[in-house]
Amino acid sequence: MASQCHQHPHTDSLYKKTLSEVENTFNQNLSAFKKRLIKFKGTSYSFFNTHNEKNVYDSIYVDGSHHPNDVLIDAIKSFEALKAGGLSYLMITFGNITLML
């Protein structure tokens, strides 16, 4: 028997509210660094297509797609954009395991 997904009528709005709260917390946590922080909200693909400079960032944090090919591209592009000695943080989740690289 095929399973059916029954969505709660408020699932979409609850999801958006939760994401909004997470982003607000992120912004508050980094507010002390806002003069030297560049935040980009969008896909890694769109970021790296419009910001293709090499060796310019001190630190990069990516919490993006969890598909293996996307993770590999994020890693390569992040490392290319970093200054020598820079730090790249990639948040990768496989099932219930989360890795920080």
Sine and cosine of phi, psi and omega as CSV:
sin_phi,cos_phi,sin_psi,cos_psi,sin_omega,cos_omega
0.00,0.00,0.77,-0.64,0.02,-1.00
-0.96,0.27,0.67,-0.74,0.02,-1.00
-0.99,0.11,0.50,-0.86,0.03,-1.00
-0.90,-0.44,0.62,-0.78,0.03,-1.00
-1.00,-0.09,0.89,-0.45,0.05,-1.00
-0.98,-0.21,0.93,-0.37,-0.04,-1.00
-1.00,0.06,0.65,-0.76,0.13,-0.99
-0.95,0.32,0.65,-0.76,-0.06,-1.00
-0.86,0.52,-0.36,0.93,-0.05,-1.00
-0.96,-0.27,0.16,0.99,-0.05,-1.00
-0.84,0.54,-0.73,0.68,-0.03,-1.00
-0.88,0.47,-0.72,0.69,-0.02,-1.00
-0.93,0.36,-0.58,0.81,0.04,-1.00
-0.91,0.41,-0.67,0.75,0.02,-1.00
-0.88,0.48,-0.74,0.68,0.01,-1.00
-0.90,0.45,-0.63,0.78,0.02,-1.00
-0.90,0.43,-0.68,0.73,0.01,-1.00
-0.89,0.46,-0.72,0.69,0.04,-1.00
-0.87,0.49,-0.64,0.77,0.02,-1.00
-0.89,0.45,-0.67,0.75,0.02,-1.00
-0.91,0.41,-0.65,0.76,0.03,-1.00
-0.89,0.45,-0.69,0.72,0.01,-1.00
-0.91,0.41,-0.63,0.77,0.05,-1.00
-0.88,0.47,-0.67,0.74,0.04,-1.00
-0.90,0.44,-0.69,0.73,0.06,-1.00
-0.83,0.55,-0.75,0.66,0.00,-1.00
-0.88,0.47,-0.68,0.73,0.02,-1.00
-0.90,0.43,-0.67,0.74,-0.02,-1.00
-0.90,0.44,-0.48,0.88,-0.04,-1.00
-0.96,-0.27,0.12,0.99,-0.07,-1.00
-0.86,0.51,-0.53,0.85,0.01,-1.00
-0.92,0.40,-0.31,0.95,-0.05,-1.00
-0.94,-0.35,0.20,0.98,-0.15,-0.99
-0.87,0.49,-0.42,0.91,0.01,-1.00
-0.96,0.26,-0.33,0.94,0.01,-1.00
-0.83,-0.56,0.37,0.93,-0.01,-1.00
-0.87,-0.48,0.71,-0.70,0.12,-0.99
-0.92,-0.40,0.88,-0.47,0.01,-1.00
-0.96,-0.27,0.77,-0.64,0.05,-1.00
-0.86,-0.51,0.82,-0.57,0.01,-1.00
-0.93,-0.36,0.93,-0.38,-0.03,-1.00
0.30,-0.95,-0.21,-0.98,-0.01,-1.00
-0.99,0.16,0.47,-0.88,0.08,-1.00
-0.86,0.50,-0.62,0.78,0.00,-1.00
-0.84,0.55,-0.75,0.66,-0.02,-1.00
-0.93,0.36,-0.57,0.82,0.04,-1.00
-0.89,0.45,-0.80,0.60,-0.09,-1.00
-0.94,0.35,-0.38,0.93,0.09,-1.00
-0.97,0.25,-0.44,0.90,-0.01,-1.00
-0.97,-0.24,-0.24,0.97,0.01,-1.00
-0.80,-0.60,0.96,0.27,-0.09,-1.00
-0.99,-0.15,0.39,0.92,0.03,-1.00
-0.93,0.36,0.46,-0.89,0.03,-1.00
-0.94,-0.35,0.58,-0.81,0.11,-0.99
0.85,0.53,0.73,0.68,-0.05,-1.00
-0.87,-0.50,-0.34,0.94,-0.10,-0.99
-0.96,-0.27,0.62,-0.79,0.07,-1.00
-0.98,0.20,-0.56,0.83,-0.07,-1.00
-0.47,-0.88,0.61,-0.79,0.04,-1.00
-0.72,-0.69,0.74,-0.67,0.08,-1.00
-0.88,-0.47,0.84,-0.54,0.01,-1.00
-0.85,-0.53,0.85,-0.53,0.18,-0.98
-0.85,-0.53,1.00,0.09,-0.16,-0.99
-0.88,-0.48,-0.51,-0.86,-0.01,-1.00
-0.86,0.50,0.48,-0.87,0.00,-1.00
-0.96,-0.29,0.17,0.99,0.07,-1.00
-0.98,0.21,0.71,-0.71,-0.10,-0.99
-0.77,0.64,-0.70,0.71,-0.01,-1.00
-0.90,0.43,-0.63,0.78,0.02,-1.00
-0.92,0.40,-0.66,0.76,0.01,-1.00
-0.88,0.47,-0.68,0.74,0.01,-1.00
-0.88,0.47,-0.71,0.71,0.01,-1.00
-0.90,0.44,-0.68,0.73,0.05,-1.00
-0.85,0.53,-0.69,0.72,-0.02,-1.00
-0.90,0.44,-0.75,0.66,-0.03,-1.00
-0.88,0.47,-0.76,0.65,-0.04,-1.00
-0.91,0.42,-0.61,0.79,0.04,-1.00
-0.89,0.46,-0.74,0.67,-0.02,-1.00
-0.91,0.42,-0.57,0.82,0.06,-1.00
-0.91,0.42,-0.57,0.82,-0.07,-1.00
-0.99,0.15,-0.27,0.96,-0.04,-1.00
-0.97,0.24,0.57,-0.82,0.19,-0.98
-0.93,0.36,0.33,-0.94,0.09,-1.00
-0.85,0.53,0.76,-0.64,-0.02,-1.00
0.99,0.10,0.04,1.00,0.00,-1.00
-0.96,0.28,0.20,-0.98,-0.03,-1.00
-0.90,-0.44,0.70,-0.71,0.08,-1.00
-0.87,-0.50,0.77,-0.64,0.03,-1.00
-0.91,-0.41,0.89,-0.46,0.04,-1.00
-0.90,-0.43,0.83,-0.56,0.05,-1.00
-1.00,-0.08,0.90,-0.44,-0.05,-1.00
-0.82,-0.57,0.78,-0.62,0.01,-1.00
-0.84,-0.54,0.80,-0.60,0.10,-1.00
-0.85,-0.53,0.95,-0.31,-0.04,-1.00
0.89,0.45,-0.87,-0.50,-0.01,-1.00
-0.97,-0.24,0.28,0.96,0.01,-1.00
-0.94,-0.35,0.80,-0.59,0.04,-1.00
-0.90,-0.43,0.78,-0.63,0.02,-1.00
-0.91,-0.41,0.61,-0.79,0.13,-0.99
-0.91,-0.42,0.91,-0.41,-0.01,-1.00
-0.96,-0.29,0.00,0.00,0.00,0.00
